[in-house]
Amino acid sequence: MPPRKPTNDTEAICEAAQRPTMRFVSVKSEKTQASAMVFRLREVLIRQRTQLINAFRGHLTEFGVLAPVSPNTQAVAV
């Protein structure tokens, strides 16, 4: 992908602003942005936790230990 040029961006913004059907998005407050950030961060942490649990279960099966699927029972398997 070629690098973006500021002149192209400026032209596109000017053209879009002149269109009569253009809808503008309101600026989000800091509180709204912070809550969205916390939500996305939580999703990332849950996904990483699931990856770790699945990797752990995979390594345990190499030793013949079948661990339960539930994350709450992983401590019991160890």
Backbone bond lengths (Angstrom), bond angles and torsions (degrees), N, CA, C in turn:
res aa  C-N    CA-C-N  psi(-1)  N-CA   C-N-CA  omega(-1)  CA-C   N-CA-C  phi
1 M - - - 1.431 - - 1.530 108.18 -
2 P 1.318 117.14 128.53 1.464 119.01 -179.14 1.525 110.81 -70.36
3 P 1.330 115.97 155.78 1.472 118.43 -179.81 1.524 111.20 -66.77
4 R 1.312 116.19 149.21 1.465 121.22 -179.43 1.520 109.65 -78.17
5 K 1.325 115.19 145.39 1.452 120.39 178.25 1.529 108.69 -110.24
6 P 1.327 117.28 134.75 1.470 119.96 -179.91 1.526 113.00 -59.73
7 T 1.322 117.29 -31.28 1.467 119.06 -179.63 1.518 110.92 -66.94
8 N 1.319 116.81 -38.90 1.464 119.94 177.64 1.519 110.87 -64.72
9 D 1.337 116.50 -41.06 1.461 120.50 178.41 1.519 110.70 -63.11
10 T 1.314 116.71 -42.76 1.458 121.28 -179.61 1.520 111.19 -62.75
11 E 1.323 115.99 -43.84 1.467 119.99 179.01 1.522 110.77 -62.39
12 A 1.313 117.40 -42.20 1.457 121.09 -179.40 1.531 111.25 -65.50
13 I 1.320 117.05 -39.87 1.466 120.71 179.51 1.523 110.04 -65.67
14 C 1.334 117.22 -43.71 1.471 120.68 179.79 1.525 111.08 -63.78
15 E 1.318 115.83 -42.26 1.470 119.59 179.83 1.527 110.37 -64.68
16 A 1.313 117.42 -43.88 1.466 120.89 -178.72 1.529 111.18 -65.69
17 A 1.332 117.19 -37.48 1.461 120.42 -178.48 1.519 112.07 -68.04
18 Q 1.333 117.54 -25.23 1.463 121.37 -178.17 1.523 112.83 -84.25
19 R 1.294 117.67 -10.87 1.469 120.06 -179.18 1.528 109.61 -74.72
20 P 1.323 117.19 134.53 1.472 119.40 -177.17 1.530 113.25 -71.20
21 T 1.317 118.01 -23.84 1.469 120.04 -177.39 1.518 112.21 -93.06
22 M 1.320 117.55 5.91 1.463 120.86 -177.50 1.531 110.08 -68.96
23 R 1.325 115.27 129.77 1.463 121.26 176.55 1.522 108.04 -105.17
24 F 1.298 116.02 132.28 1.452 120.62 -179.57 1.517 109.96 -100.72
25 V 1.308 115.42 144.69 1.456 121.83 -179.00 1.518 108.28 -93.92
26 S 1.313 116.42 135.27 1.459 119.64 179.30 1.526 110.15 -72.82
27 V 1.313 115.32 153.03 1.453 121.41 179.56 1.525 108.78 -72.73
28 K 1.327 116.06 133.76 1.463 120.71 -179.84 1.528 109.68 -82.37
29 S 1.303 115.70 145.67 1.463 120.27 178.19 1.530 109.39 -74.97
30 E 1.315 115.40 164.23 1.467 119.80 178.75 1.524 110.54 -62.82
31 K 1.321 116.62 -36.56 1.468 120.59 179.55 1.524 110.74 -63.96
32 T 1.335 116.94 -42.50 1.462 120.96 179.09 1.523 110.79 -65.78
33 Q 1.328 116.72 -43.19 1.463 120.18 178.49 1.518 111.24 -64.44
34 A 1.328 116.88 -39.09 1.465 120.53 -179.97 1.520 111.25 -66.02
35 S 1.335 117.09 -41.73 1.465 118.81 179.87 1.522 110.73 -68.07
36 A 1.323 117.96 -35.19 1.471 120.50 176.74 1.528 110.05 -66.71
37 M 1.335 116.90 -38.30 1.454 120.89 178.99 1.524 110.65 -64.64
38 V 1.334 117.01 -43.39 1.466 121.13 179.02 1.523 109.98 -62.51
39 F 1.329 117.04 -40.67 1.460 121.10 179.44 1.531 110.80 -62.64
40 R 1.347 116.73 -46.13 1.473 120.01 179.46 1.518 111.29 -65.47
41 L 1.328 116.96 -39.93 1.456 120.85 178.87 1.523 110.87 -63.11
42 R 1.319 116.52 -41.19 1.464 120.67 177.94 1.519 110.87 -61.38
43 E 1.341 117.10 -41.89 1.467 120.46 177.81 1.521 111.32 -61.17
44 V 1.333 116.76 -41.96 1.467 120.91 179.17 1.523 110.37 -63.30
45 L 1.330 116.91 -45.19 1.462 120.30 -179.35 1.527 111.85 -63.57
46 I 1.319 117.37 -39.78 1.466 120.42 178.00 1.523 110.11 -64.61
47 R 1.332 116.75 -42.44 1.467 120.53 -179.98 1.536 110.67 -64.26
48 Q 1.350 116.50 -41.87 1.463 119.63 178.87 1.527 111.56 -67.04
49 R 1.337 117.05 -38.33 1.466 120.15 177.47 1.523 110.78 -61.55
50 T 1.338 115.51 -42.62 1.464 119.71 178.59 1.523 110.60 -62.80
51 Q 1.328 117.44 -41.32 1.460 120.68 178.48 1.522 111.48 -62.22
52 L 1.336 116.14 -42.32 1.466 119.59 179.26 1.521 111.91 -64.93
53 I 1.330 116.78 -42.92 1.462 120.71 179.90 1.525 110.07 -62.74
54 N 1.336 116.39 -43.81 1.468 119.31 -179.86 1.518 111.31 -65.84
55 A 1.333 117.54 -38.35 1.470 120.30 177.53 1.525 110.28 -65.09
56 F 1.326 116.08 -42.53 1.462 121.17 179.04 1.525 110.85 -61.34
57 R 1.338 116.12 -45.36 1.467 119.88 178.80 1.522 110.91 -62.60
58 G 1.343 116.13 -38.80 1.462 119.90 178.38 1.518 112.32 -62.94
59 H 1.333 116.21 -41.92 1.463 119.65 178.92 1.524 111.00 -68.04
60 L 1.316 116.71 -37.00 1.466 118.78 178.30 1.528 111.64 -65.20
61 T 1.328 116.89 -36.34 1.477 118.81 -179.82 1.520 111.35 -66.72
62 E 1.347 117.69 -24.55 1.472 119.66 175.64 1.522 111.14 -65.36
63 F 1.330 116.63 -23.89 1.465 121.15 177.13 1.525 111.74 -99.06
64 G 1.328 116.25 6.73 1.452 120.09 177.51 1.513 114.30 84.78
65 V 1.300 117.94 11.24 1.469 121.52 179.30 1.521 107.83 -98.63
66 L 1.324 115.97 121.10 1.457 120.27 177.68 1.518 108.41 -96.56
67 A 1.340 115.41 112.02 1.469 120.87 -177.45 1.514 109.12 -92.33
68 P 1.318 117.19 146.88 1.467 120.26 176.70 1.531 110.99 -65.95
69 V 1.316 115.68 158.48 1.454 121.41 -175.90 1.521 111.87 -76.72
70 S 1.289 119.16 -31.30 1.456 123.23 -174.61 1.532 111.19 -65.82
71 P 1.340 118.26 133.19 1.469 119.54 178.45 1.524 112.54 -65.75
72 N 1.319 118.33 -22.84 1.469 121.06 -179.46 1.516 112.43 -73.18
73 T 1.316 117.55 -18.22 1.466 120.30 -177.68 1.525 112.00 -102.97
74 Q 1.324 118.83 7.63 1.457 120.59 -179.38 1.525 111.45 -67.54
75 A 1.301 117.89 -34.99 1.463 120.83 179.39 1.527 110.97 -64.97
76 V 1.323 117.37 -32.18 1.461 122.03 178.36 1.520 110.65 -67.27
77 A 1.352 116.15 -35.69 1.463 120.59 -178.03 1.523 111.41 -67.88
78 V 1.318 117.50 -28.53 1.456 121.13 -178.78 1.490 107.59 -80.32
